[in-house]
Amino acid sequence: MERALDPERLRRALGTPTGLPSSEELGQLLAEIEVGLFLRRPQLPEEVLAAGWYLHGVASADAASELYPLDRRRAAWQVSAHVFDLALESEHETLHERLRYGFAAQVGYLKGGLPPNAMSIHRRLEPLITPPDIRQSIDVAGLVLGATFLRLDWQKLRATLEHVESQFDELIRRGGLDDLSDTPYGPLTGVAQGCNLLMRYLISGDRQALTAADEALRRAVDADVGGEQYLDVRWVAAHLRTLAADFSAASVWEVLPPTVSRAVKRTFTVGQPGVSMLWPPQIELVSAQDGVSALEPSVQRIVLSVPTSSGKTLISQLFTLCHLSSGEGGVCYVVPTRSLAREVRRDLSSRLRLYSRSVAPEQSEWADLTQSAGSEHVEVLTPERLAHLIRTDVDGLLHRFGLFIFDEAHSVGEGDRGFTVETCIALLHWLTRDTKHRIMLMSAALGNKGEIRSWVDPEHLGRSATSDWRGPRRLHAIYNTHIDWNQPPLRESVRSKSWPSRDVHEVRGRVRLRPTRTGKVVDLATTKPIGNFVVRVDAQGQRETDPVTGHLVKHSSSTPNYKMLPGLVQLVGEAGPVLIIRSTRKQTQELAKALANDLGVNSATVGLAELSAGRLGPDHPLTGVLRCGVAYHHAGLPTDVLDAIEDAVRDGRLRYVVATTSLTDGVNLPVRTVIIIEPTGGEWAQPLTPAQVINAVGRAGRACLESEGWAILVRQAAPNPQDFARLSPSAADLEVRSALVDEEALSALAEFEDLQRISHDAVFITAGNRVSDFISFVWLVLSAGEELQSVGRSVELSAALPSTLAWQQLDDDTKERWRRLASAVATVYEAADPVRRKRWGRIATSVGSARQLDSVTDELAAAARQSTNDLSDPWHCLTLLDEQDVIAKLLALPEARGLRNPFSARGGASRREIAIDHIGLLRRWMSGAEINEMADEFLADVAAPDFRYEQLGDYLTERFENHLAWLVSALIDWTNERLESQGLVERTLCPDLGGFIRYGTSDSLGLALLQQGVRSRRLANAVAVNARGRGETTFEEMQTGLRSLGPARWAELFQTSLTDLRDLLEVARDREVLLLGRLLEGETVKIPVTMFDSSFSGTVSINRHDQEALFGSLRLTAAGQDMGEVPTRHQAELSAMLEIGLPYLATIEQPPSGGELAIALSDS
Amino acid sequence: VPEDLLRKLLGPQSRTGSGYKWELCLVPGADAKTLSKVASLLAERIVEHLCPEYVADGWRDVRIGRRAATAQERQRLIVFLEPQLGNPDEVQDEHDERAQGAVSEFLWYELLRHRPESGRKIARIEGPGFAVTDPGGDGLVVYESDSGSLTFRLWEIKKHTAKGDVSVTVGGAHRQLNTRALSYLARYTAVSQQLTEETELRQFYATLVDKWQEEDDAVGAGVAVATSWAMKHGDCFTGLPNRFPHLNQGDRLEGLLNAIGDYAGFVEMVKAEVWRGL
């Protein structure tokens, strides 16, 4: 697993040289260094460093291929990189020496096929490096240039090059020289030119630049000038020269098929993050096989199984863009959670913008296709929304999208939701078997890849790729608490007749580290006790034992487990951010508090604490722990607060996050160390599934940020050699099984079969289990069959069933039982009303619930006919629903059974339920009330503020945002259909009510803002109120109004946070101009600007008005003076251009009507 | 001016120790005439080595008083020489370590490349390129024997201006050479693979680290120290064979001690010679 410490690799790399450690000894020494680093005690024996240089020499020996075969050299690169990576920690070394180690590590990683680690090395060097003074040391300047180049971050390289080149210019000027090529600076100028030209090649694909780079670097190596020694500069030049060929071979220019346009390729090289070279699994996947790349539209089924930190996100972006460029329809990108959807949408959006394409804003799960604006090219959605689209408009869906990407495809095997994903894939696969549509499944946890492939690609005509490649090394550790029972306890007297004394045993922490999978485990114990284990002792001196097991009973005065962890967490936290996974929300909060107590106030997280205080109140526990640089994170907290926590971890402000698996499953948030605390039982404690372990452990080690990460399992049990296996689930553990094949499904099937014998209505009665899901699926197939007949497609049940994964995995007998059930459903379907049965197929409830909803629709339509109110108004509409008791009926449907119990004054065993006014709460929610206000208003009986909020948060998410919003929307849809068919258009109900319930607003402008990606409900409502105040009634009018206000006024009017500002700039962005895409196409784009000095014309630079603010007005500056301002509508795109660091030429031209900015990209 | 004039002026004395050989160049502080000649000649060599011909020619014209230097010429020379000798227009460090190290390397370079060799000739010598941030300088000489076989000598080049015994510096050099050899050779391997198209030479370079580690016959090591005449030591290289026991046969260990006047003062003389007339 850990490549460099793989004994076989070490043996192959090292050979048997005299005077160096043997491969076994080196492996042991490296493991000891890793342990030293874990304990923050870096040490590097000289012989390890010597071995590193020896291996670097062997690996560099191009001309000795017989003596050092390719595989030995590759192993030598990898092991030497690992050695130098560790050597970087030697703080007593000079900067010059550490730069050598760093550069040697970068080269080793790149040549050894681990490019992200090379980038991470520069990140670690960065704090040590000051801008190089070339007159002080040519070698150091060369090393800095080389190391910065290998970071492949062009903004940083440009800054370093500018610094060095300005010194070249000064020397040239002083010496009256043409250039510095024949001075001692010659090799350095060669390296600088080489870096510049290589960068140009990688960005633009200009092969002449590649050739010129080679020539410049060759001159530097030859150093045919005075200072011919300057070994380090020449060493850098020599490696860059050979790496140039590797970069070229791995660049998008070479790897992507020639059919992919330059514009698409350039989107990757200039976007954020810039993609200069693809990583090995990416290359393997997209490289042509039999002359065809998987990116080509002709490859219609792709199954991809790669671990996290292996560049999966980029792979999906490659497929998305290449597909869009093929003109074969849009891309439908399916992710398991809304939070992940938001993240994917954000990343994709910034990439697509460079190609003048866009991602549809977030849609309600039940929104129809016409509601997602037709011009958008990609929609990122949850399985529930996809299922809705399949049910309601499968033809439109297939017409609109040509590629369906299923991210985290292992979710097929995850219970009830898994069946939704399975049926979506099955139906799409089956419906597109003879069309050009493409389906791609991606996952890091597919144990049965072969079976999954056979499911969607039975003839193996598509492409399947599997890789265990990962950038950062991952090291494993197990933490247990340990009591030395041989040590006599401290006996304390207490006031108790029955238990007059207590034995106090010291508890120590025990860490077992395994820096290598096959190597020995290092066992460490804390030097001081970390807690106490207390046992009561009776008057006879007998210690309390469990009558059943005979084990000692741990008294409640013992140190709780979570209080024994902060020491470990802080130790690993010194190396980088730590994510701690606990199984319940309460546990996340407990541990966060314990950590915060030890840490004290942290200035870096003041802003976050303020945000939390504003959203949840100053007394909320999250606000308190955030002040100390600690967060907890679970689905019961507001989305914008969770987003802010995630951002703070990414940008390094926040070092400690305690989370439930909602974070590791839902968000791509890598950290240095992941600590999984194994549950010991208790409220809702569930062990992590193998896929959840893979997801959690996979977050350890941030690709491109660091070269290794630690995964630590905390177990409340005696150490066991098998513990390490818990962190590495096997393929068998990760097998994806259909929801129809497990015990739960089979027992539900048996129950149904029993029910069928006694009830003719079994199909309608069954609800809330796998059988009802299956019935619903069958019903969908039958109703879709009817619908599709009208457009010339056919759907037959007998053919649709075998397209499920279940049919691959069930034995023949069980298949036959499910088939019989399907036939029974078909019989019921045939007997049902032809109009109603199709409608029931359009909603993803049980068929019974659909039938109930249909009858509620009848009542509602009748009531609407009678009503005298304007029902298009959301409040009147809500009143009507209340009068008809609709909300209560919807909350009584079997679909609501899985929801958490409503409110309780206290948690845990002493739960005492309290009643609240649901409709009143819904009205406050829709009126835009803040969550803490509602919590105070409706849940005053709940003493603990966090519990008050948590319950309300869950309630809002589960009942309003999901359950009610969805069902109300469907109900209104059906009711309006009915009213319209009766010619009663004026009586139709407010069509946006479902959206209002989901987003917590009653204003269509606020709703539009939230659907356009504004994350804060507070902000959306405030902006909507402001817009209404100005008389704006449409989204376009509000957009124009926002543009005319500008960011400075937004801050005043709406108290915008950074996130708010970013969101509003996106709303205000002019989507028609397609500025960035056109610039990248080489066009000069002209935009009107506001000039402060109307007489000015000439070249300007674009700068932020406030350099401190990441977002804010962009000013046009000439000679240090602000000459004008970029209009708000273009600020998002021009900000992105500045962020990317694209070199540009901007000129103010003076047409008669006012200032105009002409902007074009200049040569990189 | 004969190429090997400097070597002749310094007149190195060949000595043999147990398992090594060494050369000693002595210029007493009182021998102002020789010191001046050596400084002058070394200045010439340094300028020739570091500057292209047209710059060196102009420098010579100015130096012999043929004409005055233009401000531009002066600045140009500074550009070429500053990395080794510093900038005369900037405040001079009393203890100019950079120039002292650079002069030490140039002495080694001049003496080595003009040393009469029997049965072999220099195939490549990596010349001076003193890195001020490094704790010493390294040098590499590749020899080709008359029979065509290749050998190399890796040198550690030091200056000693401290008060203590020179053997302390030499001991440090031994140690450094031992610990840094692989670092130098590994980096040089990468560079050397692109220096020549000649297969045999490339293959030789490709195996430098293995040859060093395997104590191959082709391997040798040397330590060169420049110091003051008063610091001269009878034989400061006795520690070499202990540090490199496997190389103590067949002249594979070498020393070079340059004890020249007051070394720090001598370096200042060299600098004065370089900047004379400018």
Interface residues (C-beta under 8 A of the other chain):
Chain A: P17 T18 G19 L20 E46 L49 A50 W53 Y54 H56 G57 V58 S60 A61 D62 A63 A64 L67 Y68 T94 L95 H96 R100 A104 R135 Q136 S137 I138 D139 V140 L171 R174 G175 G176 L177 L180 D182 T183 P184 Y185 R218 V221 D222 G226 G227 E228 Q229 Y230 L231 D232 R234 W235 A237 A238 H239 R241
Chain B: H49 L50 C51 P52 Q72 Q75 R76 I78 V79 F80 E82 P83 Q84 N87 E126 G127 P128 G129 F130 A131 V132 T133 D134 P135 G137 D138 G139 T179 L182 S183 Y184 L185 A186 R187 Y188 T189 A190 V191 Q193 Q194 L195 T199 R202 Q203 Y205 A206 T207 L208 V209 D210 Q213 E214 E215
